[in-house]
Amino acid sequence: MAPLLRRTPRKNPADHTVTLIGKPGCHLCDDAQKVIEAVCAETGAVWEKQDITEDEELYRKYWEQIPVILVDGAQHDFWRVDPQRLRKALGA
């Protein structure tokens, strides 16, 4: 008799949070925001924006990589956002 495989239930895309870490006046951040807004609208995921100039820890950690994209608090991407890769990370 074959052993039963247990699968971890996949999260619904709407259960994820995408965070954009950027700064005002950053054209790459603006481009990333457009992709994030579109993918989140499509998948139902929540997104938020954090200003790196207002948080010393974020500044120290990510300054040379902005925009930085987190999915559920874990770094997903930086500089450019691939919409297909983001959809996949969200389980869509």
VENLIN-V943772 format. One record per pair of residues at least 6 apart in sequence whose C-alpha atoms are under 6 Angstrom apart, sorted by sequence separation. I is the first residue (numbers start at 0). GAP is how many residues later the second one is. D is the distance in whole Angstrom. If there is no record, write none. Layout:
BEGIN
i->[I | I]
gap->[GAP | GAP]
d->[D | D]
END
This chain:
BEGIN
i->[51 | 69 | 21 | 51 | 68 | 68 | 67 | 68 | 67 | 66 | 66 | 64 | 65 | 18 | 20 | 22 | 15 | 16 | 17 | 18 | 19 | 20 | 21 | 22 | 12 | 13 | 16 | 18 | 21 | 13 | 12 | 28 | 21 | 21 | 20 | 20 | 19 | 19 | 31 | 18 | 18 | 17 | 17 | 16 | 16 | 15 | 12 | 12]
gap->[6 | 6 | 7 | 7 | 7 | 8 | 9 | 9 | 10 | 11 | 12 | 13 | 13 | 28 | 28 | 28 | 29 | 29 | 29 | 29 | 29 | 29 | 29 | 29 | 30 | 30 | 30 | 30 | 30 | 31 | 32 | 38 | 44 | 45 | 46 | 47 | 48 | 49 | 49 | 50 | 51 | 52 | 53 | 54 | 55 | 56 | 77 | 78]
d->[6 | 5 | 6 | 5 | 6 | 5 | 6 | 6 | 4 | 5 | 5 | 6 | 6 | 6 | 6 | 5 | 5 | 5 | 5 | 5 | 5 | 5 | 5 | 6 | 6 | 5 | 5 | 6 | 6 | 4 | 5 | 5 | 5 | 5 | 6 | 5 | 6 | 5 | 6 | 6 | 5 | 6 | 5 | 6 | 5 | 6 | 5 | 6]
END
